[in-house]
Amino acid sequence: MDYLKKNWNSQIKLVDGFEYFKGDQIPLVVLTHPEFIKIILYISQLYCAVLNGYKQDYPTNISKAIREEGSYYEQEGKLCVYLSVLTYCLLLHHNVTTDKSMRYVQGYYWHKTESHDPLVYLMGNEHAGTHAWICVDKAVIDMSIRQQELFFDFESKPYILGKVPDKLWLKGFSEPKKTINKYVDQFSKRLNCSSEEWVEQHSQQMQDLDDKTEKEG
């Protein structure tokens, strides 16, 4: 809680305000929206481009400017914040859902170490850390939790779209819209553009990637 107040934008006041998030199925109207999968795939590609950016031969169609932006927040320890806020904004921008249905959450994750690699256990039998994610109704959308991929058995997918895995705990505080606005303002100011231009820049990159995929397919 002290870390969140000191290092992140937050309106958190009391630990009692934290709640456990178990997740639920993504609403069908969201899941079947033509832009939903595009957004999720874009965020996933952006995550991979940022985490593999140090590999000169890593294949990616994400622009250098956007990779550098994501890398900056990864180095700041805010990649989960950056990707969650961006996902929230893109879902709104493309009318996939509304502010009333979404929540941006800050808190932490916890899980026991699960790995087939014995060397992983040298870093401890438990993992916990500050984290951020979003909810659409009761469904959890968390693309950056895959940072724990080496330490937790996600089984079929290293991200959360709906229900939270049983052995993974997410506990957090639903932030008000002004917290999201503060982040978007920070992100856009760093690039000397407006918040609308910042969202549109990512929306255009997402569309470019989708167009390229269709041509290659």
C-alpha positions in Angstrom: 0.0 0.0 0.0 2.8 2.4 0.8 4.5 1.5 -2.5 1.3 2.3 -4.4 0.9 5.7 -2.7 4.6 6.6 -3.2 5.3 5.3 -6.7 2.0 5.0 -8.5 -1.0 7.3 -8.9 -3.7 6.0 -6.5 -6.6 7.1 -4.4 -6.0 4.1 -2.0 -6.7 5.2 1.6 -7.3 2.0 3.7 -6.2 -1.6 3.4 -9.8 -2.5 4.3 -10.7 -1.2 0.9 -8.9 -4.1 -0.8 -10.9 -7.0 -2.2 -10.0 -10.4 -3.7 -10.7 -10.8 -7.4 -11.7 -14.2 -8.7 -13.0 -13.2 -12.1 -15.8 -14.5 -14.2 -16.6 -15.2 -17.8 -16.2 -12.2 -20.1 -19.6 -10.8 -21.1 -20.7 -12.3 -24.5 -21.4 -8.8 -25.9 -17.7 -7.9 -25.3 -16.3 -11.3 -26.3 -18.0 -11.2 -29.7 -17.3 -7.5 -30.4 -15.1 -7.4 -33.6 -12.6 -5.1 -32.0 -12.1 -7.0 -28.8 -9.8 -9.7 -30.1 -7.8 -7.1 -32.1 -7.2 -5.2 -28.8 -6.1 -8.2 -26.9 -3.8 -9.4 -29.6 -2.3 -6.0 -29.9 -1.6 -5.7 -26.1 -0.1 -9.2 -26.2 2.2 -8.4 -29.1 3.2 -5.1 -27.4 4.1 -7.0 -24.3 6.2 -9.5 -26.2 7.9 -6.8 -28.2 8.8 -4.9 -25.0 10.1 -8.0 -23.1 12.1 -9.2 -26.1 13.3 -5.8 -27.3 16.8 -6.5 -26.2 17.0 -9.3 -28.8 18.1 -7.7 -32.1 16.7 -10.6 -34.2 13.3 -10.7 -32.4 10.6 -10.4 -35.1 8.0 -7.7 -34.4 5.9 -5.2 -36.4 5.4 -2.9 -33.4 6.9 0.5 -34.2 10.2 1.5 -32.6 8.6 4.5 -30.9 5.9 2.4 -29.2 8.4 -0.3 -28.2 10.5 2.3 -26.6 7.5 3.8 -24.8 6.6 0.3 -23.4 10.2 -0.4 -22.5 10.4 2.9 -20.5 7.5 1.9 -18.3 8.8 -1.7 -18.0 12.1 -0.3 -16.6 10.0 2.0 -14.3 8.3 -1.1 -12.8 4.9 0.1 -14.3 4.4 -2.2 -17.3 1.3 -3.7 -15.8 -0.1 -0.1 -15.2 0.8 1.0 -18.7 -0.8 -2.1 -20.4 -3.9 -2.1 -18.2 -4.6 1.6 -18.8 -3.9 1.2 -22.5 -6.3 -1.8 -22.7 -8.9 0.2 -20.8 -8.6 3.2 -23.1 -8.7 1.1 -26.3 -11.8 -0.8 -25.2 -13.5 2.6 -24.6 -12.1 4.1 -27.8 -13.6 1.3 -29.9 -16.9 1.2 -28.0 -16.3 -2.4 -26.9 -17.7 -1.5 -23.5 -18.3 1.5 -21.2 -16.8 3.2 -18.2 -19.8 1.9 -16.1 -18.8 -1.7 -16.9 -15.1 -1.4 -16.4 -12.8 -1.0 -13.4 -9.1 -0.3 -13.2 -7.6 -2.0 -10.2 -4.3 -1.6 -8.4 -3.0 -3.9 -5.7 -0.9 -7.0 -5.8 -0.6 -10.7 -6.8 0.5 -13.7 -4.8 1.1 -17.3 -5.6 3.3 -20.2 -4.6 6.1 -21.1 -7.0 5.2 -23.7 -9.5 7.9 -24.7 -12.0 9.5 -27.7 -13.6 12.8 -25.9 -13.3 14.5 -26.4 -9.9 16.6 -23.3 -10.4 13.5 -21.2 -10.3 13.0 -22.1 -6.6 16.2 -20.3 -5.8 14.2 -17.1 -6.0 11.8 -18.4 -3.3 8.8 -20.6 -2.8 6.4 -17.8 -3.0 6.0 -14.8 -5.3 4.2 -11.5 -4.5 4.3 -8.0 -5.9 2.4 -4.9 -6.8 0.2 -5.2 -9.8 -2.5 -3.6 -11.9 -5.3 -5.1 -14.1 -8.8 -4.2 -15.3 -12.2 -5.8 -14.9 -15.1 -5.8 -17.3 -18.1 -6.5 -15.1 -16.7 -9.3 -13.0 -14.3 -10.6 -15.6 -10.6 -9.9 -15.1 -8.4 -8.9 -18.1 -4.7 -9.1 -17.2 -2.2 -9.4 -20.0 0.9 -8.5 -18.0 0.6 -11.3 -15.4 2.6 -13.4 -17.8 5.7 -11.8 -16.2 5.1 -14.7 -13.7 5.2 -17.3 -16.5 8.4 -18.9 -15.2 7.1 -19.1 -11.7 3.5 -20.1 -12.1 1.8 -22.8 -14.1 -0.8 -21.0 -16.2 -1.5 -24.3 -18.0 -2.9 -23.3 -21.4 -2.3 -19.5 -21.4 0.0 -17.1 -19.5 -2.6 -14.4 -19.1 -6.1 -13.9 -17.6 -9.2 -13.3 -19.7 -12.1 -13.9 -17.4 -11.5 -16.2 -14.4 -8.4 -16.0 -12.2 -6.5 -19.3 -11.8 -7.3 -21.0 -8.5 -3.8 -20.9 -7.1 -3.2 -17.2 -8.0 -4.4 -14.4 -5.7 -5.3 -11.0 -7.0 -6.2 -8.5 -4.3 -6.7 -4.8 -5.0 -8.5 -1.6 -4.9 -10.8 -0.3 -7.7 -9.5 3.1 -8.6 -11.7 6.0 -9.7 -11.6 7.4 -13.3 -9.4 10.3 -12.3 -6.6 7.9 -11.5 -6.8 6.6 -15.1 -6.9 10.1 -16.4 -3.7 11.0 -14.5 -1.9 8.1 -16.1 -3.1 8.9 -19.6 -2.0 12.5 -19.0 1.4 11.3 -17.9 1.8 8.9 -20.9 0.7 11.5 -23.4 2.8 14.4 -22.0 5.9 12.3 -22.2 5.3 12.1 -26.0 4.3 15.7 -26.3 0.8 14.9 -27.5 -2.8 15.1 -26.2 -4.4 12.1 -24.5 -6.7 11.7 -27.5 -3.7 11.6 -29.8 -2.0 9.0 -27.5 -4.9 6.6 -27.7 -5.3 7.2 -31.5 -1.6 6.4 -32.0 -2.0 3.0 -30.4 -5.3 2.4 -32.2 -3.7 3.1 -35.5 -0.8 0.8 -34.7 -3.3 -1.9 -33.8 -5.1 -1.5 -37.1 -1.9 -1.6 -39.0 -0.9 -4.9 -37.4 -4.4 -6.3 -38.1 -4.2 -5.2 -41.8 -0.7 -6.8 -42.1 -2.0 -10.1 -40.6 -4.9 -10.2 -43.1 -2.5 -9.7 -46.0 -0.1 -12.3 -44.9 -3.0 -14.7 -44.1 
